[in-house]
Amino acid sequence: MGLSPRAVAEGSPEGKRGLGIACSEGVASPQGRGQAQAKQAPGDRPTMGLKGAEWLARSIAASGQSHVFFIDAVLRPTLMALQAQGVRPILAHSEKGAAYMADGYARVSGRPGIVAAQSVGAANLAAALQDAWLGRAPVIALTGRKPPSAQHRNAYQEVPHAPLFAPVTRFGAAVEAASDLPRLFRMAWAAATTAPPRPVHLDLHGLMGEVVEQGDSGAEPADFSAWTAPRHRPVAEGAQIEAAAARLRAAGDVVILAGDGAALSGCGEGLQVLAEALQAPVVTSLGARDLLPSRHPLNIGVAGSYSAPPANQVLHEAGLVLMVGCDGGDQVTHGWRLPRPGTPVIQIDADALELDRCPAELSLHGDPRGTLSHLIEALGRPARDHAFARRASARMEDWRAAMAPRLASDEAPIDPARLCAEISAALPEDGILVADTGYSGIWTGTLIEMNGAGQRYLRAAGSLGWAFPASLGAKCAAGDRKVVCWSGDGALYYHLTELETAKRRGIAVTLVVNNNQGFGQGWPNLLRAAGNNPERAATLLRFGEHTDFCALARGFGLRGIRVERPEEIGPALREAMAADETVVVEVMTGIEHRAPEPWAPEERV
C-alpha cells in the first residue's frame, strides 16, 4: 500500500527511526532546550562559572545522554558528577570496547556517543573510531593529554594525538583551558551530527584531563538535546527535482540503489512510495537493509559483495539507476562492477562530497527524506510498464524458494541459514539486530527478514569483533527494546571480557554465537590452497574444539544456552530475550555451510 507525499514529508510514527527525528537547531523546551545558543552578550559574561568537570557533566546530562563510556583513568570528577546527574558511566575493558559501545549508542539514539580515555590509551581509542567513521556514526572522543611542557621530549607513554585521530574524525581540537571547553564542545557536537555524521575528538589538557576539569569554565551548562543526527535537512533545488522527475518518467527499467545515507535520513516511507510509483525494484547497501520490508515485492535485497544473486543481477540489468544516499564504494558495487559501465545515474545525497564520484546525469544535493517527498510530488502518477519489476520480483522469489530447504534444515551441525530463519521469527516488531562483519554480515544481510518499520539493523563497517560491544551500547540507548547480537566465535574472542561489563552494569542483550570453531568465510579458499588437506588448513583458520562459551558466560555470572539441534534454536532465543540480563546463546554450526555468494558480471577479456 502506498503512502501520500504529505505523509512521507511529515513522517508517520511507524516510519520515524532512531536517527534524525529532531534536527532543527535552537528548538527550546520547557527545560531550557536551546541553551546551546549564547545566553549573554560578550560584555555580560560572568567572571566565575562552573568548573570544567561540572560544566561538562551538566551539559552532557542536559543534552539527553543516558550513558557515557570510558576506560580509566580519565575525567574522574566529571564521571562522578555525571552519576549525580543520573547519567550512567560504563567502564569497559578496552578502549576499543568502549568506543564500539559509544558507536552502537549513537546509531540508535541519534545523539553522539561519548567515549573517554586517558593519554596512555589515546592510540587505542583512535584505532577504534574507524568503524564509526565508516559507519557514519556521531561519536565524541575525549582524551587526556600531558601538558605542553612534556611534549616532544620523550614523555612516558605519550605520542602526538592529533595525527592518530585525523583520518577517523571530522573535527579535532586541543582544549587547553576550562574556558575553552564550552566553545569547543559545542563545535564538536555540531560537527559530529551534521550530515553525514562522523566522529570528532577533543584532546584535554592533563594526563586525565584534570587541568580542564579543575579550571573555571566561565559558562552555564549547555543543552544540545535538539541537535540529533542529521541536524540539517536541505532539499535539492526545485529545478533539479523537476529535471529528475522528467528523466525518471521517460526512463524504462529503473532500479533504485539505496545506501547508508538513505538509512541515516530515515527515508524508508518515501523510498517505498517512489518505488511503487515507478515500479522500480529497490536494492540496498548492507547498512540500509532495514529501510523496506524484506518481503515487499520490489525489495530485491542487499547489493554488492555481501549479497544474494538476485540483487546484483537486477542492478546489472538496470536501464537507469537512481542512487539515494549511496556512496558507490567497492562493497555495494561489488568491486565497482555494478551497475554496468555507461548506465545512466541520477544521484541524491546530503553529502556533497559523494556527488559525482560516479559519473551522473543529474546530481541532487539534498537530504534523501526531504528531497524524495518533493520528487514524489513532481513525479505525479506516471504510467509504467510493470514487466521489469515483475521479472525482478520473480527472480527474488525463485531464489527464496531455492533457499527454503536450508531455512528449514534439520542438519547437525546446524546450518546457519536455519539460525537466520529462527531469528527472523523471534525478533520483536521493534527489535534491534546487531551484526558483525564478514560472514556475520552476509548471513544476516541476505537471510534474516526485516519488517521495514520498527526493527533496526546495525552492522559493522569492517571491524571484526565490533558487534558485541556495539550491541551493549545500542541497548543502553534502546530502553525496553530487545537487542539481539549476531557474532561469530572468531569475532567474540576480541571482546569476550565485555560479558563482565554486561553483568556488572545490568545490560541485557541476547548474544547469539555462531560457533563453527573457526573463521568460516575464508575456509574453502584456504582449504583449496592447502591441497584439500583439512589438518594443514586447520592450523591457520580453525580454533580449538574445547571452548565452551556457555561455561565462560557462567564464569562471568551470566547464563548460557547451548544449542546443538535446530529445533532448540527458537525456544533458546525466546528464553534469552525474556531475560533481564545478557544471555549467551551458543549455536553449534558447521564450518562447511556456505553463505549465499554474490553474482558478478563476466569479466571483460
Salt bridges, closest charged atoms under 4 A:
GLU10 OE2 - ARG6 NH2 2.94
GLU25 OE1 - ARG231 NH2 2.36
GLU54 OE2 - ARG58 NE 2.93
ASP72 OD2 - ARG76 NH2 2.65
ASP103 OD1 - ARG107 NE 2.72
ASP131 OD1 - ARG107 NH2 3.19
GLU158 OE2 - HIS161 NE2 3.97
GLU176 OE2 - ARG145 NH2 3.62
GLU176 OE1 - HIS205 ND1 3.78
ASP180 OD1 - ARG183 NH2 3.37
ASP203 OD2 - ARG145 NE 3.17
ASP203 OD1 - HIS161 ND1 2.94
ASP203 OD1 - HIS201 NE2 3.85
ASP260 OD2 - ARG136 NH1 3.96
ASP260 OD2 - ARG459 NH2 2.17
GLU276 OE2 - HIS296 NE2 2.91
ASP290 OD1 - ARG17 NH2 3.18
ASP290 OD2 - ARG456 NE 3.50
GLU317 OE2 - ARG395 NH1 2.96
ASP327 OD2 - ARG136 NH2 2.89
GLU354 OE1 - ARG357 NE 3.01
GLU361 OE1 - ARG247 NE 2.78
ASP367 OD2 - ARG233 NH1 2.92
GLU397 OE2 - ARG400 NH1 3.00
ASP410 OD1 - ARG418 NH1 3.26
GLU411 OE1 - HIS593 NE2 3.14
ASP415 OD2 - ARG406 NE 2.76
GLU422 OE2 - ARG418 NE 2.87
GLU449 OE2 - ARG295 NE 3.28
GLU449 OE2 - ARG400 NE 3.85
GLU500 OE1 - HIS93 NE2 2.62
GLU500 OE1 - ARG504 NH2 2.91
GLU564 OE2 - ARG562 NE 2.87
GLU567 OE2 - ARG565 NE 3.74
GLU575 OE2 - ARG559 NH1 2.93
GLU581 OE1 - LYS503 NZ 3.38
GLU586 OE1 - ARG562 NH1 3.46
GLU603 OE2 - ARG337 NH1 2.87
